């Protein structure tokens, strides 16, 4: 063998079955899907709550300017990115999401 193929073989990862990787771990994958489902529910609930407090404007064709998901996603994201200025709003959102 020449030195080039030996060097390539040394840096190449050991071949593993992709089904043994953490991506295909059923328990971890189910936890991830549960977390994403919870986050989706919170975002949609937040969007509906915001729409109740301050309704979105309708366009001429009858659809809102933003989707409920987008409305519910942008508000907490904006609060978290500007946490020093919006501490009271952050606590209000946490109280709403906790259901108390």
N, C-alpha and C positions, 0 to 999 in steps of 0.2 A: 504494500500500500504506500501511496505517496503521502507526504505530510499534510496536504490540503484536505484530503478526505478524513484523516485522523482528527484534525482540528475541527472540522465540521461535525464529526461524530461526537466530539467532546462537548461542544456547546449545545448540541441538540438535546432537548429534554428526553428523559427516558419515556419510552412509549407506554402509555397507560390506556386502559379502556376508558372511554369518555363516560361510561356509566358508573365508574367508580369515583368520579369527581364530585365535589360538594354540590355542583349544580343539580345533579340528579338525586340528591339525598331527599327522600320523600318527606321526612319530618321537617327538615329545614325549609323545604319548598312550601309545605302547607302552612308553616308559621309565617312565611313571607306573604303568601296570598291572603292570609287572615289579616295581617297588618295592613296590606294595601286595600283590602275591602273596608276595613274600619276607617282608614284615611279617606277613602272615597265617600263613604257615608257621612263623615264629618264635614267634608267639603261641600257636599250637596246640601246638607242641613244648614250649614253656614250661609250658603247662597240663598236659600229660601228665607232664612231669617233676615238677611240683609235686604232682600227684595220686599219683605213685609215692612221693614223700617223705612226704606227709601226705594220705592219701586223704580225699576229700570224703564227708560223711555222705549216706546214702541216705534219701530220704523213704519214706513208707509205700507209695507207688505205684511205687517202684523207681528213680526218677530222682534225680540228684544235686541238691544245693542250688544249685550254680552250674554253668554249662556249662564245658566245657574251655576254650573261647575266653575266657570271662569270667574264669576262674581265672588263665589265662595273661596276660591283659591287665592285671588289677588289680595283680598283684604287681610287675612292673617299673614300672608307673605310680606306685605308692606309693613305690618306692625313688627314682625320679627326683624326685618332689615333695619328698622328705625326704632329699636327697642328703647333707647335712652329717652327719646322724645315722646313715646307712646306707651309708657308703662301702665297707665290707667286703662287704656284700651286693651292691652294685653291681658290684664287681670280680668276684665269684663268678658273677653273671649274665652278665657279658661273657665270662668264660672258658667258661661253658656254651654260650652262643650261638656262640662262635667255633669250638667243637668241639675245643678243646685241653684 
